[in-house]
Each structure stands twice: as structure tokens, then as C-alpha cells.
Amino acid sequence: MHRKVGPAIQIVRKMAGSGAEPQILVQYLVLRKDLSQAPFSWPTGALVAQACHAATAALHLHQGHPHTVAYLRELGRMRKVVLEAADEATLKELAETLKQKDIDHMLWLEQPENIATCIALRPYPKEEVSQYLKKFRLFK
């Protein structure tokens, strides 16, 4: 049985066939570090849930984008990078920058408190968005 090959996969294959490196797609997440510390002291599971909510929402919102299609087609090769923002103000500032630069993302607001907890970008080639995320460190 043959599956229809979408345009994103065709582009990646053409690049590989031409000797060019195929694009590596990455989904970046930026999670608030202060939520793990006093006075919040959220448990690790709650923080992981926030990242999962944001990542799932971003993939759903941009499910038709060729990068998302290609990313989801290779389930065993998904790449996610989780970065940390110091606090809610920093996270919202990043969301505004991403909006101004037309970078597709989802700012997850935990309900019912309406607290901004995490940003997830749709999958992007690493070099396309990394410049906007350089000030954020890997989440530890």
C-alpha cells in the first residue's frame, strides 16, 4: 500500500537527493522556571503537563502547515527543545516578539487562573527561529 507523499516530504526528499542537507525540524517550548520555585512550587508533573498542553495545542493549530505535517510523519524522530523563561513577564514579552515576527506559536494559559505558563512554537527548521530564542537557557 502506498501513501500519498505531501509537499513537505517531497521538498525534504528533493533536498536530500540534490546533496543538500534535509532540514531538521524542531518544536521549541519555553516554560516558566519560576513556577518550580517558591512561592509557586509546582511539582514536576504539573510543569510537564503545561509543556504538553502547549505543544499539543501548537501542533493542532498548525496541523496543515507543511513543517507540521513533515514533523508528525516522522514520529520516532521528533525533536523538541525545552527552554526556560524566568517569569510570566518574560514569557509574555517573548510571545509579543514572536507575534511581531510572524512566528507561529501558542501561549498556553492555565485555567481557571489564566496564568501564562508555556509557549510552544509549531515545528520550524532550527535556523529559522533560534535567533529569537538565544537568551533562553535549556530548562533544568
DSSP file with accessible surface (Angstrom, degrees, kcal/mol):
  #  RESIDUE AA STRUCTURE BP1 BP2  ACC     N-H-->O    O-->H-N    N-H-->O    O-->H-N    TCO  KAPPA ALPHA  PHI   PSI    X-CA   Y-CA   Z-CA
    1    1 A M              0   0  222      0, 0.0     2,-0.4     0, 0.0     0, 0.0   0.000 360.0 360.0 360.0 130.5    0.0    0.0    0.0
    2    2 A H        -     0   0  188      3,-0.0     2,-0.3     0, 0.0     3,-0.0  -0.844 360.0-145.6-104.7 137.4    1.4    3.4   -1.0
    3    3 A R        -     0   0  182     -2,-0.4     2,-0.2     1,-0.1     0, 0.0  -0.742  29.0-102.8 -97.6 148.8    0.7    6.6    1.0
    4    4 A K        -     0   0  191     -2,-0.3     2,-0.6     1,-0.1    -1,-0.1  -0.477  34.7-134.4 -66.6 134.0    0.4    9.9   -0.7
    5    5 A V        -     0   0   42     -2,-0.2    -1,-0.1     4,-0.0    -3,-0.0  -0.835  19.9-138.1 -96.1 123.4    3.5   11.9   -0.2
    6    6 A G     >  -     0   0   10     -2,-0.6     4,-2.2     1,-0.1     3,-0.2  -0.248  24.3-102.9 -77.0 168.1    2.8   15.5    0.8
    7    7 A P  H  > S+     0   0   88      0, 0.0     4,-2.3     0, 0.0     5,-0.2   0.850 118.8  56.2 -61.4 -34.9    4.7   18.6   -0.5
    8    8 A A  H  > S+     0   0    9      2,-0.2     4,-2.2     1,-0.2     5,-0.2   0.919 109.3  45.9 -65.4 -41.8    6.8   19.0    2.7
    9    9 A I  H  > S+     0   0   17      2,-0.2     4,-2.9     1,-0.2    -1,-0.2   0.903 111.0  53.6 -66.6 -39.5    8.1   15.4    2.3
   10   10 A Q  H  X S+     0   0   93     -4,-2.2     4,-2.6     1,-0.2    -2,-0.2   0.915 108.4  49.6 -61.4 -41.2    8.8   16.0   -1.4
   11   11 A I  H  X S+     0   0   92     -4,-2.3     4,-2.4     2,-0.2    -1,-0.2   0.938 111.8  47.9 -62.4 -46.2   10.8   19.1   -0.6
   12   12 A V  H  X S+     0   0   41     -4,-2.2     4,-2.3     1,-0.2    -2,-0.2   0.926 113.3  48.2 -61.8 -42.4   12.9   17.2    2.0
   13   13 A R  H  X S+     0   0  153     -4,-2.9     4,-2.8     1,-0.2    -1,-0.2   0.910 110.1  51.4 -65.4 -41.1   13.5   14.4   -0.4
   14   14 A K  H  X S+     0   0  151     -4,-2.6     4,-1.8     2,-0.2     6,-0.3   0.911 110.4  49.6 -61.5 -41.8   14.5   16.7   -3.2
   15   15 A M  H  <>S+     0   0   47     -4,-2.4     5,-1.5     2,-0.2     4,-0.3   0.927 112.5  46.9 -63.0 -43.0   17.0   18.4   -0.9
   16   16 A A  H ><5S+     0   0   54     -4,-2.3     3,-1.1     1,-0.2    -2,-0.2   0.908 112.5  50.0 -65.7 -39.9   18.4   15.1    0.2
   17   17 A G  H 3<5S+     0   0   72     -4,-2.8    -1,-0.2     1,-0.2    -2,-0.2   0.797 107.2  54.9 -68.5 -26.8   18.6   13.9   -3.5
   18   18 A S  T 3<5S-     0   0   90     -4,-1.8    -1,-0.2    -5,-0.2    -2,-0.2   0.454 120.7-106.4 -85.9  -2.1   20.4   17.1   -4.5
   19   19 A G  T < 5S+     0   0   65     -3,-1.1    -3,-0.2     1,-0.4     2,-0.1   0.312  80.6 129.6  93.7  -9.2   23.1   16.6   -1.9
   20   20 A A      < -     0   0   44     -5,-1.5    -1,-0.4    -6,-0.3    -2,-0.1  -0.484  68.8-102.0 -76.1 149.8   21.7   19.4    0.3
   21   21 A E        -     0   0  161     -2,-0.1    -1,-0.1    -3,-0.1    -5,-0.1  -0.533  38.2-115.6 -69.3 132.9   21.2   18.5    4.0
   22   22 A P        -     0   0   54      0, 0.0     2,-0.2     0, 0.0   -10,-0.1  -0.416  39.3 -98.3 -65.3 148.4   17.5   17.9    4.8
   23   23 A Q        -     0   0   65      1,-0.1     2,-0.6    -2,-0.1   -11,-0.0  -0.470  29.6-136.6 -69.3 137.0   16.0   20.4    7.1
   24   24 A I        -     0   0   79     -2,-0.2   102,-1.6    -3,-0.1     2,-0.4  -0.864  18.8-148.4 -94.6 120.2   15.9   19.4   10.8
   25   25 A L  E     -A  125   0A  26     -2,-0.6    54,-0.4   100,-0.2     2,-0.4  -0.766  17.4-176.3 -93.6 135.1   12.5   20.4   12.2
   26   26 A V  E     -A  124   0A   6     98,-2.8    98,-2.3    -2,-0.4     2,-0.7  -0.984  21.2-146.7-130.5 138.8   12.4   21.3   15.9
   27   27 A Q  E     -b   80   0B   0     52,-2.6    54,-1.9    -2,-0.4     2,-0.4  -0.939  23.1-155.1-104.1 115.7    9.5   22.2   18.1
   28   28 A Y  E     -b   81   0B  13     -2,-0.7    93,-2.7    94,-0.4     2,-0.4  -0.732  10.5-171.7 -90.6 138.9   10.7   24.7   20.7
   29   29 A L  E     -bC  82 120B   3     52,-2.8    54,-3.5    -2,-0.4     2,-0.5  -0.985   8.4-160.8-126.7 139.9    8.9   25.1   24.0
   30   30 A V  E     -bC  83 119B   0     89,-2.8    89,-2.2    -2,-0.4     2,-0.3  -0.975  15.4-172.0-123.9 115.1    9.7   27.9   26.6
   31   31 A L  E     -bC  84 118B   8     52,-3.0    54,-2.3    -2,-0.5     2,-0.5  -0.839  30.2-105.4-111.9 142.8    8.5   27.1   30.1
   32   32 A R  E >   -b   85   0B   4     85,-2.1     3,-0.5    -2,-0.3     4,-0.3  -0.521  24.2-164.1 -70.6 120.8    8.4   29.4   33.1
   33   33 A K  G >  S+     0   0   42     52,-3.3     3,-1.8    -2,-0.5     4,-0.3   0.857  83.1  66.5 -71.3 -36.1   11.2   28.4   35.5
   34   34 A D  G >  S+     0   0   27     52,-0.8     3,-1.3    51,-0.5     7,-0.5   0.732  85.5  71.7 -64.3 -19.1    9.7   30.4   38.4
   35   35 A L  G <  S+     0   0    0     -3,-0.5     7,-3.4     1,-0.3    -1,-0.3   0.782  95.1  53.6 -67.8 -21.9    6.7   28.0   38.6
   36   36 A S  G <  S+     0   0   42     -3,-1.8    -1,-0.3    -4,-0.3     2,-0.2   0.536 106.3  66.1 -86.2  -5.3    9.0   25.3   40.0
   37   37 A Q  S X> S-     0   0   96     -3,-1.3     4,-2.7    -4,-0.3     3,-1.2  -0.696  92.7 -47.7-115.4 164.7   10.2   27.6   42.8
   38   38 A A  T 34 S+     0   0   81      1,-0.3    -1,-0.1     2,-0.3    -2,-0.1  -0.383 117.0  31.5 -63.1 141.3    8.7   29.3   45.9
   39   39 A P  T 34 S+     0   0  123      0, 0.0    -1,-0.3     0, 0.0    -4,-0.1  -0.999 136.0  30.9 -88.4  -6.4    6.1   30.8   46.2
   40   40 A F  T <4 S+     0   0   83     -3,-1.2    -2,-0.3    -6,-0.4    -5,-0.1   0.966  71.3 176.6 -75.9 -56.1    4.6   28.6   43.4
   41   41 A S     <  -     0   0   74     -4,-2.7    -5,-0.2    -7,-0.5    -3,-0.1   0.862  13.3-175.0  51.9  46.7    6.5   25.4   43.9
   42   42 A W        -     0   0   56     -7,-3.4    -1,-0.2    -5,-0.3    -2,-0.1  -0.455  27.5-110.9 -68.6 141.4    4.6   23.5   41.3
   43   43 A P    >>  -     0   0   91      0, 0.0     4,-1.7     0, 0.0     3,-0.6  -0.309  27.6-107.0 -69.5 159.7    5.5   19.8   41.1
   44   44 A T  H 3> S+     0   0  111      1,-0.2     4,-2.7     2,-0.2     5,-0.2   0.884 118.4  57.8 -55.1 -41.4    7.4   18.5   38.1
   45   45 A G  H 3> S+     0   0   54      1,-0.2     4,-2.3     2,-0.2    -1,-0.2   0.884 104.2  51.3 -60.1 -38.3    4.4   16.7   36.7
   46   46 A A  H <> S+     0   0   32     -3,-0.6     4,-1.8     2,-0.2    -1,-0.2   0.894 111.0  48.2 -66.7 -38.3    2.4   19.9   36.6
   47   47 A L  H  X S+     0   0    9     -4,-1.7     4,-2.0     2,-0.2    -2,-0.2   0.921 110.6  50.5 -68.0 -42.0    5.2   21.7   34.7
   48   48 A V  H  X S+     0   0   80     -4,-2.7     4,-2.6     1,-0.2    -2,-0.2   0.914 108.0  54.4 -61.1 -40.7    5.4   18.8   32.3
   49   49 A A  H  X S+     0   0   35     -4,-2.3     4,-2.9    -5,-0.2    -1,-0.2   0.902 105.3  53.0 -61.0 -39.5    1.7   19.0   31.8
   50   50 A Q  H  X S+     0   0    7     -4,-1.8     4,-2.3     1,-0.2    -1,-0.2   0.929 110.5  46.8 -62.9 -43.3    1.9   22.7   30.9
   51   51 A A  H  X S+     0   0   15     -4,-2.0     4,-2.7     1,-0.2    -1,-0.2   0.912 112.7  50.3 -64.7 -40.3    4.5   21.9   28.2
   52   52 A C  H  X S+     0   0   67     -4,-2.6     4,-2.7     2,-0.2     5,-0.3   0.916 109.9  50.3 -64.2 -43.6    2.4   19.1   26.9
   53   53 A H  H  X S+     0   0   78     -4,-2.9     4,-2.5     1,-0.2    -2,-0.2   0.946 114.0  44.6 -57.7 -49.2   -0.7   21.3   26.7
   54   54 A A  H  X S+     0   0    0     -4,-2.3     4,-2.5     2,-0.2    -2,-0.2   0.922 114.5  48.2 -64.3 -44.6    1.2   24.0   24.8
   55   55 A A  H  X S+     0   0    6     -4,-2.7     4,-2.3     2,-0.2     5,-0.2   0.933 113.6  46.6 -63.1 -45.5    2.9   21.6   22.4
   56   56 A T  H  X S+     0   0   95     -4,-2.7     4,-2.5    -5,-0.2    -1,-0.2   0.922 113.0  49.5 -63.4 -43.6   -0.3   19.7   21.6
   57   57 A A  H  X S+     0   0   19     -4,-2.5     4,-3.0    -5,-0.3     5,-0.2   0.916 110.7  49.6 -62.8 -42.7   -2.2   23.0   21.0
   58   58 A A  H  X S+     0   0    0     -4,-2.5     4,-1.6     2,-0.2    -1,-0.2   0.914 111.9  48.2 -64.5 -41.9    0.5   24.4   18.7
   59   59 A L  H  < S+     0   0   25     -4,-2.3    -1,-0.2    -5,-0.2    -2,-0.2   0.910 114.1  47.3 -63.9 -40.5    0.6   21.2   16.7
   60   60 A H  H >< S+     0   0  122     -4,-2.5     3,-1.3     1,-0.2    -2,-0.2   0.940 111.0  49.9 -66.3 -46.5   -3.2   21.2   16.4
   61   61 A L  H 3< S+     0   0  101     -4,-3.0    -1,-0.2     1,-0.3     3,-0.2   0.811 122.8  32.8 -61.6 -31.1   -3.4   24.9   15.5
   62   62 A H  T >< S+     0   0   37     -4,-1.6     3,-1.6    -5,-0.2     6,-0.3  -0.024  77.7 128.2-117.7  31.0   -0.9   24.5   12.7
   63   63 A Q  T <  S+     0   0  114     -3,-1.3    -1,-0.1     1,-0.3    -2,-0.1   0.756  73.0  52.2 -62.9 -24.5   -1.6   20.9   11.7
   64   64 A G  T 3  S+     0   0   66     -3,-0.2    -1,-0.3    -4,-0.2    -2,-0.1   0.586  81.3 109.6 -89.5  -7.7   -1.9   21.8    8.0
   65   65 A H  S <> S-     0   0   54     -3,-1.6     4,-2.6     1,-0.1     3,-0.4  -0.448  76.0-126.1 -68.4 138.1    1.4   23.6    7.8
   66   66 A P  H  > S+     0   0   58      0, 0.0     4,-2.4     0, 0.0     5,-0.2   0.850 109.8  53.4 -55.6 -35.3    3.9   21.6    5.7
   67   67 A H  H  > S+     0   0   32      2,-0.2     4,-2.4     1,-0.2     5,-0.2   0.910 110.4  46.8 -66.7 -40.4    6.5   21.7    8.5
   68   68 A T  H  > S+     0   0    0     -3,-0.4     4,-2.7    -6,-0.3     5,-0.2   0.924 111.6  51.4 -66.2 -42.4    4.0   20.3   11.0
   69   69 A V  H  X S+     0   0   45     -4,-2.6     4,-1.5     1,-0.2    -2,-0.2   0.941 113.4  44.3 -58.8 -47.9    2.9   17.6    8.5
   70   70 A A  H  X S+     0   0    7     -4,-2.4     4,-0.9    -5,-0.2    -1,-0.2   0.910 112.6  52.6 -64.5 -41.5    6.5   16.5    7.9
   71   71 A Y  H >< S+     0   0    9     -4,-2.4     3,-0.6     1,-0.2     6,-0.2   0.920 112.1  44.7 -60.5 -44.9    7.3   16.6   11.7
   72   72 A L  H 3< S+     0   0   64     -4,-2.7     3,-0.5     1,-0.2    -1,-0.2   0.738 103.0  65.2 -75.8 -20.9    4.4   14.4   12.5
   73   73 A R  H 3< S+     0   0   82     -4,-1.5     2,-0.6     1,-0.3    -1,-0.2   0.783 101.6  51.2 -70.8 -25.7    5.1   12.0    9.7
   74   74 A E    X<  +     0   0   91     -4,-0.9     3,-2.3    -3,-0.6    -1,-0.3  -0.542  68.1 164.5-109.7  64.3    8.4   11.0   11.5
   75   75 A L  G >  S+     0   0  119     -2,-0.6     3,-1.1    -3,-0.5    -1,-0.2   0.844  73.6  53.4 -54.2 -37.8    7.1   10.2   15.0
   76   76 A G  G 3  S+     0   0   84      1,-0.2    -1,-0.3    -3,-0.2    -2,-0.1   0.579 110.7  47.9 -75.8  -6.9   10.2    8.4   16.0
   77   77 A R  G <  S+     0   0  190     -3,-2.3    -1,-0.2    -6,-0.2    -2,-0.2   0.150  75.1 140.7-119.9  17.7   12.4   11.4   15.0
   78   78 A M    <   -     0   0   66     -3,-1.1     2,-0.5    -4,-0.2   -52,-0.1  -0.381  35.8-155.5 -62.4 140.2   10.6   14.3   16.7
   79   79 A R        +     0   0  129    -54,-0.4   -52,-2.6     2,-0.0     2,-0.4  -0.984  14.9 175.9-121.7 126.9   12.8   16.9   18.2
   80   80 A K  E     -b   27   0B  91     -2,-0.5     2,-0.5   -54,-0.2   -52,-0.2  -0.977  12.6-162.0-125.9 142.3   11.7   19.1   21.0
   81   81 A V  E     -b   28   0B  40    -54,-1.9   -52,-2.8    -2,-0.4     2,-0.6  -0.994   8.1-156.3-124.4 123.1   13.9   21.7   22.8
   82   82 A V  E     -b   29   0B  54     -2,-0.5    57,-2.5   -54,-0.2     2,-0.2  -0.905  16.3-179.8-105.3 120.1   12.6   22.9   26.2
   83   83 A L  E     -bD  30 138B  12    -54,-3.5   -52,-3.0    -2,-0.6     2,-0.4  -0.693  20.8-120.8-112.1 165.3   13.9   26.3   27.2
   84   84 A E  E     -bD  31 137B  19     53,-2.8    53,-0.6    -2,-0.2     2,-0.4  -0.890  12.5-161.6-115.2 141.0   13.3   28.3   30.4
   85   85 A A  E     -b   32   0B   1    -54,-2.3   -52,-3.3    -2,-0.4   -51,-0.5  -0.918  24.6-130.8-108.6 144.1   11.8   31.8   30.8
   86   86 A A  S    S-     0   0   62     -2,-0.4   -52,-0.8   -54,-0.2     2,-0.3   0.891  75.3 -25.4 -63.3 -39.8   12.5   33.5   34.2
   87   87 A D  S  > S-     0   0   62    -54,-0.1     4,-2.0   -53,-0.1     5,-0.1  -0.897  75.4 -75.3-161.7-177.1    8.9   34.5   34.8
   88   88 A E  H  > S+     0   0   56     -2,-0.3     4,-2.7     1,-0.2     5,-0.2   0.886 122.9  54.8 -64.2 -39.6    5.5   35.4   33.3
   89   89 A A  H  > S+     0   0   67      1,-0.2     4,-2.2     2,-0.2    -1,-0.2   0.919 109.4  47.7 -61.2 -42.1    6.6   38.9   32.1
   90   90 A T  H  > S+     0   0   30      2,-0.2     4,-2.2     1,-0.2    -1,-0.2   0.907 111.5  50.7 -65.3 -40.9    9.5   37.4   30.2
   91   91 A L  H  X S+     0   0    0     -4,-2.0     4,-2.4     1,-0.2    -2,-0.2   0.932 111.6  46.9 -63.5 -44.3    7.2   34.7   28.7
   92   92 A K  H  X S+     0   0  104     -4,-2.7     4,-2.1     2,-0.2    -1,-0.2   0.868 109.4  54.5 -67.6 -34.4    4.7   37.3   27.6
   93   93 A E  H  X S+     0   0  106     -4,-2.2     4,-2.2    -5,-0.2    -1,-0.2   0.923 108.9  48.4 -63.8 -42.3    7.5   39.5   26.1
   94   94 A L  H  X S+     0   0    6     -4,-2.2     4,-2.9     1,-0.2     5,-0.2   0.927 108.4  54.3 -62.7 -43.5    8.6   36.6   24.0
   95   95 A A  H  X S+     0   0   10     -4,-2.4     4,-2.3     1,-0.2    -1,-0.2   0.906 109.0  48.6 -58.2 -40.6    5.1   35.9   22.9
   96   96 A E  H  X S+     0   0   92     -4,-2.1     4,-2.5     2,-0.2    -1,-0.2   0.914 110.9  49.8 -66.7 -42.0    4.8   39.5   21.7
   97   97 A T  H  X S+     0   0   45     -4,-2.2     4,-1.8     2,-0.2    -2,-0.2   0.932 111.3  48.9 -61.7 -45.6    8.2   39.3   19.9
   98   98 A L  H  <>S+     0   0    1     -4,-2.9     5,-2.8     1,-0.2    -2,-0.2   0.903 110.8  50.9 -61.9 -40.2    7.1   36.1   18.1
   99   99 A K  H ><5S+     0   0  140     -4,-2.3     3,-1.5    -5,-0.2    -2,-0.2   0.933 109.6  49.8 -62.4 -45.3    3.8   37.7   17.1
  100  100 A Q  H 3<5S+     0   0  128     -4,-2.5    -1,-0.2     1,-0.3    -2,-0.2   0.834 112.6  47.6 -63.2 -32.0    5.7   40.7   15.7
  101  101 A K  T 3<5S-     0   0  110     -4,-1.8    -1,-0.3    -5,-0.2    -2,-0.2   0.335 113.1-118.7 -91.3   5.3    8.0   38.4   13.7
  102  102 A D  T < 5 +     0   0  141     -3,-1.5     2,-0.6     1,-0.2    -3,-0.2   0.878  57.9 156.9  57.4  40.9    5.0   36.3   12.4
  103  103 A I      < -     0   0   13     -5,-2.8    -1,-0.2    -6,-0.1     2,-0.2  -0.883  44.9-122.0 -98.3 120.0    6.4   33.1   14.1
  104  104 A D        +     0   0   53     -2,-0.6    18,-1.6    -3,-0.1     2,-0.3  -0.436  52.0 140.2 -66.0 127.9    3.6   30.6   14.7
  105  105 A H  E     -E  121   0B  42     16,-0.3     2,-0.4    -2,-0.2    16,-0.3  -0.957  44.7-127.6-157.4 172.2    3.2   29.8   18.3
  106  106 A M  E     -E  120   0B  46     14,-2.5    14,-2.3    -2,-0.3     2,-0.7  -0.995  10.9-154.1-132.2 122.7    0.8   29.1   21.2
  107  107 A L  E     -E  119   0B  44     -2,-0.4     2,-0.5    12,-0.2    12,-0.2  -0.892  23.5-142.6 -93.4 111.2    1.0   30.8   24.5
  108  108 A W  E     -E  118   0B  60     10,-3.5     9,-2.5    -2,-0.7    10,-1.0  -0.663  13.7-164.5 -82.1 127.5   -0.6   28.4   26.9
  109  109 A L  E     -E  116   0B  60     -2,-0.5     2,-0.3     7,-0.2     7,-0.3  -0.955  16.8-135.7-111.7 115.2   -2.8   30.0   29.6
  110  110 A E  E  >> -E  115   0B  47      5,-3.2     5,-1.8    -2,-0.6     4,-1.4  -0.538  38.4-104.2 -72.5 132.4   -3.6   27.7   32.5
  111  111 A Q  T  45S+     0   0  103     -2,-0.3    -1,-0.0     2,-0.2     0, 0.0  -0.770  85.8  13.7-109.2 151.9   -7.2   27.9   33.5
  112  112 A P  T  45S+     0   0  112      0, 0.0    -1,-0.2     0, 0.0    -2,-0.0  -0.994 128.7  50.0 -89.4   1.9   -9.2   29.0   35.5
  113  113 A E  T  45S-     0   0  116      2,-0.1    -2,-0.2     1,-0.1    -3,-0.1   0.678  94.4-136.3 -73.4 -18.3   -6.4   31.2   36.9
  114  114 A N  T  <5 +     0   0   91     -4,-1.4     2,-0.5     1,-0.2    -3,-0.2   0.886  44.0 163.1  62.7  41.8   -5.5   32.5   33.4
  115  115 A I  E   < - E   0 110B  35     -5,-1.8    -5,-3.2     1,-0.0     2,-0.4  -0.809  40.7-129.0 -96.1 126.2   -1.7   32.1   34.1
  116  116 A A  E     + E   0 109B   0     -2,-0.5    -7,-0.2    -7,-0.3   -25,-0.1  -0.609  41.5 158.6 -72.2 121.7    0.7   32.1   31.2
  117  117 A T  E     +     0   0B   0     -9,-2.5   -85,-2.1    -2,-0.4     2,-0.3   0.699  52.1   6.5-118.0 -31.7    2.8   29.0   31.7
  118  118 A C  E     -CE  31 108B   0    -10,-1.0   -10,-3.5   -87,-0.2     2,-0.4  -0.996  48.5-146.8-157.7 148.2    4.4   28.0   28.4
  119  119 A I  E     -CE  30 107B   0    -89,-2.2   -89,-2.8    -2,-0.3     2,-0.4  -0.978  16.3-171.0-116.3 135.4    5.0   28.9   24.8
  120  120 A A  E     -CE  29 106B   0    -14,-2.3   -14,-2.5    -2,-0.4     2,-0.3  -0.996   8.9-152.3-124.7 130.4    5.2   26.3   22.1
  121  121 A L  E     - E   0 105B   0    -93,-2.7   -16,-0.3    -2,-0.4     3,-0.1  -0.661  27.3-109.0 -88.1 155.3    6.2   27.0   18.5
  122  122 A R        -     0   0   13    -18,-1.6   -94,-0.4    -2,-0.3   -96,-0.1  -0.369  62.0 -68.3 -68.6 166.0    5.0   24.9   15.7
  123  123 A P        +     0   0    0      0, 0.0   -96,-0.2     0, 0.0    -1,-0.2  -0.373  66.7 173.9 -59.9 134.3    7.8   22.8   14.2
  124  124 A Y  E     -A   26   0A   7    -98,-2.3   -98,-2.8    -3,-0.1     2,-0.2  -0.973  42.9 -92.7-134.9 152.8   10.4   25.0   12.4
  125  125 A P  E >>  -A   25   0A   0      0, 0.0     3,-1.7     0, 0.0     4,-0.7  -0.494  46.5-120.5 -60.9 134.5   13.8   24.5   10.8
  126  126 A K  H >> S+     0   0  115   -102,-1.6     4,-1.9     1,-0.3     3,-1.0   0.875 109.0  53.3 -49.1 -46.4   16.2   25.2   13.7
  127  127 A E  H 34 S+     0   0  122      1,-0.2     4,-0.3     2,-0.2    -1,-0.3   0.716  98.9  66.0 -69.6 -16.0   18.0   28.1   11.9
  128  128 A E  H <4 S+     0   0   88     -3,-1.7    -1,-0.2     1,-0.1    -2,-0.2   0.808 119.5  13.6 -75.4 -30.0   14.7   29.9   11.2
  129  129 A V  H XX S+     0   0    1     -3,-1.0     3,-1.6    -4,-0.7     4,-0.5   0.551  96.0  94.5-124.0 -11.9   13.8   30.7   14.8
  130  130 A S  H >X S+     0   0   36     -4,-1.9     3,-1.3     1,-0.3     4,-0.6   0.824  78.6  66.1 -59.6 -29.1   16.8   30.1   17.0
  131  131 A Q  H 34 S+     0   0  114     -4,-0.3     3,-0.4     1,-0.3    -1,-0.3   0.817 100.9  49.8 -62.6 -29.2   17.9   33.7   16.9
  132  132 A Y  H <4 S+     0   0   66     -3,-1.6    -1,-0.3     1,-0.2    -2,-0.2   0.606 113.7  45.9 -84.0 -10.1   14.8   34.8   18.8
  133  133 A L  H X< S+     0   0    6     -3,-1.3     3,-1.7    -4,-0.5    -1,-0.2   0.340  77.0 105.5-114.0   5.1   15.4   32.1   21.5
  134  134 A K  T 3< S+     0   0  161     -4,-0.6    -1,-0.1    -3,-0.4    -2,-0.1   0.790  75.5  58.3 -61.4 -29.7   19.1   32.6   22.2
  135  135 A K  T 3  S+     0   0  133     -4,-0.2     2,-0.4    -3,-0.1    -1,-0.3   0.623  91.8  85.4 -78.7  -7.6   18.6   34.4   25.5
  136  136 A F  S <  S-     0   0   16     -3,-1.7     2,-0.2   -51,-0.1   -51,-0.1  -0.780  70.6-145.4 -97.4 133.4   16.7   31.4   26.9
  137  137 A R  E     -D   84   0B 157    -53,-0.6   -53,-2.8    -2,-0.4     3,-0.1  -0.543  33.0 -83.1 -91.5 162.6   18.6   28.5   28.5
  138  138 A L  E     -D   83   0B 106    -55,-0.2   -55,-0.3    -2,-0.2     2,-0.2  -0.359  55.5-104.5 -59.2 138.7   17.8   24.9   28.4
  139  139 A F              0   0   53    -57,-2.5   -57,-0.1    -3,-0.1    -1,-0.1  -0.481 360.0 360.0 -70.5 131.0   15.2   24.1   31.2
  140  140 A K              0   0  178     -2,-0.2    -3,-0.0    -3,-0.1    -1,-0.0  -0.935 360.0 360.0-124.4 360.0   16.8   22.3   34.1
